[in-house]
Amino acid sequence: QVQLVESGGGLVQAGGSLKLSCAASGRTSMSYGIGWHRQAPGKEREFVASINWKGGNTYYIDSVKGRFTVSRDNANNTVYLQMNSLRPEDTAIYYCAVTRVPNLNIVVPHATFAYWGQGTQVTVSS
């Protein structure tokens, strides 16, 4: 069992920045990839970004490329999502999740995720 706890969400004006953290505990192994997802009110959850187990390969959806950066600190079992130039349409609950399969070279949107955090709210005002 792996526990994931997201933090760092909040209210920010358009153009501002936030840095989300995803702390892993329990039967953790940083051999697994991490995906960040979000769910806006009335919408389905969507994949946003990911990082592989070594931290060398990342993946972003087009709408966040150049604005969001995902990184990881394996020594501290933590993954980060730096979000810059935030837009109102980025408003959502953000979740991190661990891949079911370890040692993936890259984590793509249709990867299977085994454990999820409880989410952290990000609200961007216009």
N, C-alpha and C positions, 0 to 999 in steps of 0.2 A: 504494500500500500504506500502510495506517495501522497503527501499533502502539499498543496500549492496555495500560497497566499499572495494576492495582489495588493499593492498599495501605491499611493502616489496620485490617485485621481483627485479631481476637484473642479472648481469653476474658474474658467479663464476667459479672457476676451479674445476675440478673433485676432489672429496674428501672434498670439502668445505661445508659450511652451509649457509642457509638462513632461516629467520623467516618471514612467511607471516601473515598478519593481515586481518581480515574481520570485518569491522565496520558496525553495523546495525543501521538504523535510520528510522523514520517514525512511522508507527503503529507497533512498535516492541513488541514482547513478547518473553522473553527468555524461554518460554515453548516449543519452537520449536527446533527441531534438525537442525544441520548444516552439510552439506556435502561439502567436497572439491573435485573438479573435475579438470581434465586437458585435454587439447587438443593440440597434437603435429601437426606440419605441415603435411598435407596429411592423417591424421588419424582421426578417430572418437573420440569424447569426451569420456573420461573414468572416472569413479568414482575412487577416490583415498583413501579417509578416511572420517570418520564422527565422530560426537560426539552427544550424546543425550542431552536432555534439561537440565538435572541435571549435566551433565558433568561427570557422573560416568562410562558410557559405551562408548567405542570407537570401531571403526571398521576400519581395514586397508586391502588393497589388499596385496597379498603376496609379490609383488615386492618392497613394501615400508616398510614392517614390520621390526621393529628393527632400522629403519633409520628415519622415520617420526613420529612425535608426535603431536596429536591434543589436544588442551585445550581451555577452554573458561573462560571468565571473565564476568559473567552476570551483575555485578554491572556497568560495562562499555560497555555493549552490544557489546562485541568484542570476536571473536574466532580466535585462532592462529593455524598455522601449522609450527611447527619447523621441518626443513628438514636438516638432517645431512648426511654425506658421499654421497654427491650428485654425480650422474653419468650423463654422456652425454645423456643417454636415458630418463632422467628426464626433459629434455628440453621441454617446452610446455608453453602455456598460462594456468594459474591456476585460477579457478573460485570457489567462494563459493556460496552456495545456501541454502535456508531455506525450510524445509519440509512443505508440505501442511497440514499435520496432526500434531497436537500438542501432547505433552506428550508421545511420543514414548519411549519405554524402550531402544531400540537400532535402529539406522538408518542403514539400509542395502542398498546395491547398487541399488536395484530396487525400492527404495522408490520414491515417487513422490515429486518433488521439485517445489515450487510455485514461488519463486523469485530468481533471479540470479544477481550477480555482473557483472561488465564489464570486469573483468579479470586483471591479472598482469603477465607480461612475466618473465619467469625464463629460463635462458640460462646457460647451463653447458658446459664449454669447456674441451676438452680432453688434 
